[in-house]
Amino acid sequence: MDSPGSSKKKPKKKAPSPRRDGREAAVQYLYGNDIQGDIDYSEEKLAEFWELRLAKSFAREFATELVLGVRNYQSKIDSTIRQTLENFAFQRLTPVDRNILRLGVYEILFSKHIPAQAAINEAIEIAKRFGGDDSPKFVNGILDKIYRAREETTEEA
C-alpha cells in the first residue's frame, strides 16, 4: 500500500526526434493547406505557420524541405496514390491520411537521403498519432504497395 505522501510517477513522454518532429510539422502544414482548400507554399505562409508551430531549427528546416518537396512533385505524388488505391476514391481519403501519404510517397520516390522502409515506418507512427484507428494499417498498406512497385520497376531497369 502506498503511503499518502508517495505518488506513483508517470513516465515522462520522450520528445520526438528532430526528424519525426519535422515530419509531423510537415504533415500539419500540408493538412492545414488541404482543409482550407488553399494550396499556398509561399514563404509568407510558411512563416505564419512557424509563428504558430514551435520547432527547433533542424526540425523546421527538415519540415520545410519536405513541404517544398511535396509541392514540387504533388501531381506525380497524387497520381501515384490514386493508382494505388483500390475501390477507394482519392477524395474520400481523410485529409490527415491523404497528407501522411503524400509525405510518405515523396520520401519513398523522390527523397534521396531516407531509406524507403524508414519513411514507411515514420508515416505509420505519424498516422498512429494523428489519424484514426485504421490509419496506421491503411497508410502502411498503401505505402508498402508503392514501395514494392518502385522496387519492381528498379529491378526491371
Backbone bond lengths (Angstrom), bond angles and torsions (degrees), N, CA, C in turn:
res aa  C-N    CA-C-N  psi(-1)  N-CA   C-N-CA  omega(-1)  CA-C   N-CA-C  phi
1 M - - - 1.452 - - 1.524 108.93 -
2 D 1.291 115.45 136.51 1.457 120.29 -179.65 1.518 109.90 -78.14
3 S 1.303 115.31 141.97 1.456 118.81 174.92 1.522 108.41 -76.18
4 P 1.322 117.47 155.41 1.464 120.43 -176.37 1.532 113.21 -56.96
5 G 1.309 117.95 -30.51 1.464 121.05 -177.15 1.511 113.23 -81.94
6 S 1.330 116.20 -19.05 1.467 116.84 -177.67 1.522 109.96 -87.94
7 S 1.266 114.37 145.82 1.461 118.66 176.74 1.523 108.23 -133.49
8 K 1.309 113.56 142.44 1.453 117.35 178.13 1.519 107.52 -76.46
9 K 1.313 114.15 128.15 1.456 118.38 -179.58 1.514 109.50 -84.81
10 K 1.306 114.09 133.03 1.458 119.24 175.30 1.522 107.66 -81.79
11 P 1.306 116.35 139.59 1.461 116.93 178.44 1.531 109.62 -64.92
12 K 1.306 114.56 139.80 1.458 119.21 179.23 1.511 109.18 -72.86
13 K 1.327 114.88 142.08 1.452 119.63 176.25 1.513 108.00 -73.92
14 K 1.314 114.60 131.82 1.450 120.04 179.03 1.526 108.83 -74.88
15 A 1.297 116.10 135.23 1.468 120.47 178.14 1.524 108.67 -66.07
16 P 1.334 116.92 143.78 1.454 118.83 179.17 1.527 110.56 -65.83
17 S 1.332 115.88 153.57 1.454 120.04 176.42 1.527 108.41 -62.47
18 P 1.326 117.70 158.19 1.470 119.03 178.61 1.537 112.62 -57.88
19 R 1.325 117.73 -35.75 1.467 119.82 178.04 1.530 110.84 -68.07
20 R 1.323 117.65 -44.23 1.471 120.37 177.75 1.520 109.76 -61.49
21 D 1.339 115.95 -45.13 1.461 119.54 179.41 1.529 109.96 -60.43
22 G 1.320 117.27 -39.73 1.464 121.01 177.39 1.514 112.01 -64.00
23 R 1.329 116.67 -42.68 1.470 120.32 177.97 1.530 111.07 -64.33
24 E 1.329 116.15 -43.23 1.461 119.48 179.08 1.527 110.56 -62.52
25 A 1.322 117.14 -41.72 1.465 120.63 178.29 1.530 110.28 -64.10
26 A 1.333 117.04 -40.65 1.468 120.31 178.85 1.525 110.20 -61.79
27 V 1.323 117.26 -44.10 1.467 120.59 178.61 1.526 109.64 -62.69
28 Q 1.322 117.54 -41.45 1.460 120.73 179.73 1.531 110.94 -62.81
29 Y 1.325 116.83 -41.37 1.467 119.83 178.60 1.528 110.38 -65.50
30 L 1.330 116.88 -47.86 1.466 121.21 179.91 1.528 110.48 -60.93
31 Y 1.324 116.69 -42.34 1.463 122.31 178.85 1.530 110.04 -60.58
32 G 1.336 116.63 -46.97 1.460 120.40 -179.68 1.522 111.85 -58.59
33 N 1.319 116.14 -44.06 1.471 120.25 176.65 1.523 110.29 -61.27
34 D 1.304 116.00 -44.68 1.464 122.08 -175.30 1.522 111.52 -62.39
35 I 1.324 117.42 -49.89 1.467 118.90 -175.96 1.522 112.26 -72.05
36 Q 1.329 116.79 -24.40 1.457 119.46 177.11 1.525 111.43 -83.79
37 G 1.327 115.99 -12.44 1.455 119.81 -177.50 1.514 111.84 68.68
38 D 1.316 115.76 17.93 1.456 122.24 -175.76 1.522 108.40 -117.48
39 I 1.314 116.41 92.40 1.457 119.77 -178.43 1.529 107.83 -81.56
40 D 1.313 115.38 94.12 1.460 122.01 -174.74 1.525 108.93 -127.79
41 Y 1.312 115.45 112.52 1.467 120.83 179.77 1.525 111.21 -109.98
42 S 1.320 116.56 22.04 1.464 120.36 -176.97 1.530 110.44 -68.18
43 E 1.326 114.44 159.44 1.460 120.15 177.46 1.526 110.41 -61.19
44 E 1.335 116.53 -35.41 1.464 120.62 -179.57 1.531 110.95 -65.09
45 K 1.330 115.66 -44.35 1.469 120.13 -179.76 1.527 110.48 -65.26
46 L 1.334 116.63 -41.46 1.461 120.22 176.58 1.525 110.72 -63.26
47 A 1.326 117.31 -41.02 1.468 120.84 178.60 1.527 110.72 -62.10
48 E 1.334 117.08 -41.49 1.471 121.01 176.75 1.526 110.28 -60.80
49 F 1.331 115.69 -42.83 1.460 120.30 179.20 1.527 110.51 -60.20
50 W 1.335 117.17 -45.36 1.457 120.35 -177.02 1.526 112.37 -70.75
51 E 1.322 117.94 -18.07 1.462 119.93 173.46 1.526 110.23 -70.66
52 L 1.333 116.84 -29.59 1.466 121.82 -178.44 1.527 112.98 -93.94
53 R 1.314 117.28 -28.03 1.470 122.12 -173.32 1.521 109.41 -111.93
54 L 1.312 116.17 106.37 1.454 120.07 179.49 1.519 110.25 -72.88
55 A 1.311 115.80 139.73 1.469 121.29 175.94 1.519 108.06 -162.91
56 K 1.319 114.91 151.68 1.466 119.47 175.18 1.524 108.60 -70.28
57 S 1.313 115.81 161.03 1.463 120.08 -172.46 1.528 112.97 -58.64
58 F 1.342 118.75 -40.79 1.461 119.49 -179.86 1.528 110.81 -63.39
59 A 1.326 116.63 -44.97 1.469 120.80 -179.95 1.526 109.98 -62.43
60 R 1.314 116.54 -39.30 1.465 121.60 178.32 1.522 111.22 -62.42
61 E 1.313 115.61 -48.30 1.469 120.49 -179.58 1.529 110.43 -63.49
62 F 1.308 116.49 -42.78 1.466 121.18 -179.75 1.531 110.03 -64.61
63 A 1.325 117.22 -45.22 1.468 120.85 179.33 1.519 110.58 -61.65
64 T 1.311 117.23 -43.35 1.458 120.68 179.66 1.524 110.53 -63.06
65 E 1.321 116.78 -41.80 1.473 121.13 176.22 1.532 110.46 -59.36
66 L 1.316 117.21 -43.50 1.462 121.15 179.86 1.525 111.53 -65.88
67 V 1.319 116.46 -45.64 1.473 120.62 -179.63 1.529 110.19 -60.22
68 L 1.326 116.45 -45.90 1.464 119.50 -179.43 1.529 111.33 -68.68
69 G 1.328 117.23 -31.82 1.459 120.53 175.12 1.522 111.11 -64.72
70 V 1.333 116.52 -43.94 1.466 120.38 176.24 1.522 109.29 -61.34
71 R 1.325 117.27 -43.25 1.462 120.79 178.77 1.531 110.89 -57.52
72 N 1.312 116.59 -46.28 1.464 120.58 -175.70 1.521 113.51 -65.58
73 Y 1.324 116.80 -27.87 1.471 121.06 -175.57 1.522 112.95 -119.48
74 Q 1.334 118.11 15.26 1.460 120.18 -170.35 1.530 113.80 -57.52
75 S 1.307 118.93 -41.35 1.472 118.66 -178.58 1.522 110.32 -65.25
76 K 1.330 118.34 -39.89 1.469 121.58 177.92 1.536 110.38 -69.09
77 I 1.316 116.41 -39.85 1.471 121.21 178.95 1.527 109.96 -62.28
78 D 1.341 116.80 -50.65 1.460 120.62 -178.72 1.526 110.94 -63.44
79 S 1.316 117.04 -38.60 1.464 121.17 177.72 1.534 110.43 -62.49
80 T 1.314 116.66 -42.79 1.467 121.40 178.59 1.519 111.15 -62.49
81 I 1.328 116.99 -42.86 1.472 120.71 178.59 1.529 109.49 -64.12
82 R 1.332 117.21 -46.04 1.471 121.21 179.74 1.524 111.36 -57.20
83 Q 1.324 116.61 -43.67 1.464 121.21 -178.64 1.523 111.83 -67.10
84 T 1.315 116.67 -26.89 1.466 121.18 -176.67 1.523 112.64 -86.34
85 L 1.320 116.98 -28.23 1.458 120.77 179.35 1.530 109.50 -65.68
86 E 1.295 116.46 133.21 1.462 121.19 176.66 1.519 108.59 -112.84
87 N 1.324 116.12 124.92 1.464 121.89 178.56 1.525 112.62 54.86
88 F 1.319 115.03 36.49 1.461 119.33 -178.82 1.521 107.61 -151.31
89 A 1.317 117.24 128.55 1.458 121.43 -178.86 1.532 110.44 -82.51
90 F 1.302 115.69 140.78 1.462 122.77 178.54 1.528 110.84 -54.01
91 Q 1.336 116.43 -40.37 1.459 121.05 -178.18 1.524 112.28 -66.82
92 R 1.326 117.42 -20.64 1.472 120.19 -179.73 1.526 112.44 -82.96
93 L 1.314 118.06 -11.76 1.464 119.62 176.74 1.526 109.00 -61.60
94 T 1.310 116.53 142.42 1.463 117.76 173.94 1.527 107.44 -66.75
95 P 1.317 117.46 149.39 1.469 118.72 179.22 1.532 112.80 -56.62
96 V 1.328 117.22 -34.92 1.465 119.92 178.82 1.528 109.73 -64.42
97 D 1.333 116.93 -52.63 1.467 120.26 -178.92 1.521 111.17 -61.52
98 R 1.320 116.73 -42.38 1.470 121.00 -178.79 1.534 110.28 -57.86
99 N 1.312 117.12 -42.52 1.463 119.84 -176.29 1.516 113.28 -81.30
100 I 1.311 117.68 -28.20 1.465 119.88 170.96 1.530 108.45 -65.23
101 L 1.327 116.39 -42.91 1.467 120.33 177.68 1.527 111.30 -63.27
102 R 1.314 117.31 -42.89 1.471 120.15 178.50 1.528 110.46 -56.92
103 L 1.312 115.73 -46.86 1.462 119.62 -179.85 1.528 110.80 -63.61
104 G 1.339 116.35 -45.80 1.463 120.10 -179.89 1.518 112.45 -61.95
105 V 1.324 116.87 -43.31 1.470 120.45 179.37 1.521 109.83 -64.79
106 Y 1.313 117.22 -41.09 1.470 119.38 176.72 1.525 110.18 -56.60
107 E 1.333 116.45 -48.75 1.467 119.18 -177.04 1.528 111.68 -66.41
108 I 1.324 117.84 -38.24 1.463 120.68 -178.99 1.528 111.48 -68.73
109 L 1.321 116.66 -45.28 1.458 120.02 -172.04 1.527 115.23 -92.48
110 F 1.327 117.72 -30.01 1.456 118.62 -169.10 1.527 115.81 -123.30
111 S 1.307 118.17 -19.19 1.459 120.39 -178.69 1.524 108.87 -87.77
112 K 1.300 116.13 129.13 1.470 120.60 -175.54 1.523 113.48 -92.45
113 H 1.323 118.20 -11.64 1.457 119.57 -172.92 1.527 114.60 -105.92
114 I 1.330 117.17 13.89 1.463 119.08 178.97 1.519 109.20 -136.40
115 P 1.323 117.73 128.45 1.467 119.04 175.95 1.531 110.36 -63.75
116 A 1.318 116.40 142.26 1.465 121.28 -176.65 1.527 111.87 -57.61
117 Q 1.317 117.67 -41.81 1.467 119.68 -179.86 1.526 111.47 -62.45
118 A 1.314 117.17 -36.64 1.467 120.11 177.34 1.526 109.98 -66.57
119 A 1.327 117.21 -40.10 1.469 120.97 178.21 1.525 110.43 -61.77
120 I 1.326 116.63 -41.75 1.466 120.75 179.09 1.527 109.91 -64.21
121 N 1.320 116.84 -47.25 1.466 120.61 179.80 1.523 111.87 -60.33
122 E 1.322 116.51 -41.57 1.466 120.15 178.33 1.528 110.65 -64.11
123 A 1.324 116.81 -42.56 1.467 120.51 179.27 1.529 110.57 -61.51
124 I 1.316 117.02 -39.96 1.471 121.22 178.31 1.525 110.03 -62.57
125 E 1.318 116.90 -44.62 1.468 120.26 -179.83 1.528 111.43 -64.10
126 I 1.316 116.92 -38.72 1.464 120.16 177.80 1.523 109.96 -68.18
127 A 1.331 116.86 -37.47 1.469 120.68 177.15 1.530 110.33 -64.16
128 K 1.321 117.94 -36.52 1.467 120.80 176.90 1.520 110.68 -62.64
129 R 1.307 115.87 -37.03 1.462 119.97 -176.23 1.524 112.64 -80.09
130 F 1.332 117.22 -42.02 1.464 120.42 -171.69 1.521 114.80 -109.04
131 G 1.321 117.76 -20.34 1.459 120.20 -174.90 1.515 113.37 -91.45
132 G 1.322 114.44 -173.55 1.458 121.35 177.47 1.525 110.93 -82.86
133 D 1.315 115.36 -176.35 1.462 120.62 -177.73 1.526 113.07 -59.40
134 D 1.328 117.14 -36.42 1.458 121.06 -177.85 1.525 113.51 -90.25
135 S 1.310 117.27 -6.42 1.467 120.81 -174.52 1.533 114.29 -58.81
136 P 1.335 119.76 -47.55 1.468 118.29 -177.71 1.534 112.74 -58.28
137 K 1.321 116.82 -44.67 1.462 120.72 -179.59 1.534 110.56 -66.31
138 F 1.322 116.37 -42.61 1.455 121.51 -179.76 1.532 110.88 -63.28
139 V 1.326 116.83 -49.36 1.467 122.12 179.61 1.521 109.82 -60.23
140 N 1.315 117.32 -43.84 1.463 121.56 178.58 1.529 110.71 -58.94
141 G 1.324 116.79 -46.91 1.464 120.38 -177.90 1.516 112.87 -61.84
142 I 1.317 117.20 -45.31 1.467 121.31 -178.80 1.529 110.52 -67.82
143 L 1.321 117.43 -48.77 1.462 119.83 -178.29 1.523 111.83 -65.89
144 D 1.327 117.09 -35.79 1.464 119.78 177.80 1.531 111.09 -64.19
145 K 1.336 117.26 -40.89 1.468 121.05 176.56 1.523 111.10 -60.89
146 I 1.302 115.98 -43.80 1.466 120.94 -179.82 1.526 110.21 -64.93
147 Y 1.314 116.37 -42.78 1.468 121.09 178.14 1.527 110.74 -61.72
148 R 1.332 117.03 -46.54 1.473 120.52 -179.71 1.527 111.63 -63.83
149 A 1.324 116.63 -39.46 1.468 120.10 177.83 1.528 110.18 -63.61
150 R 1.322 116.35 -39.99 1.473 120.34 177.68 1.515 110.41 -63.70
151 E 1.336 116.70 -41.75 1.465 120.67 179.83 1.528 111.16 -64.66
152 E 1.314 116.99 -41.72 1.471 120.95 178.50 1.524 110.58 -63.04
153 T 1.316 117.09 -41.51 1.455 121.53 179.17 1.533 110.38 -65.02
154 T 1.343 116.62 -40.45 1.453 121.47 179.77 1.523 111.13 -65.57
155 E 1.334 117.20 -40.11 1.466 121.60 179.75 1.522 111.69 -67.06
156 E 1.336 117.12 -33.97 1.456 120.87 -178.55 1.526 111.32 -73.46
157 A 1.317 117.03 -25.95 1.468 120.71 -175.53 1.506 112.36 -74.40
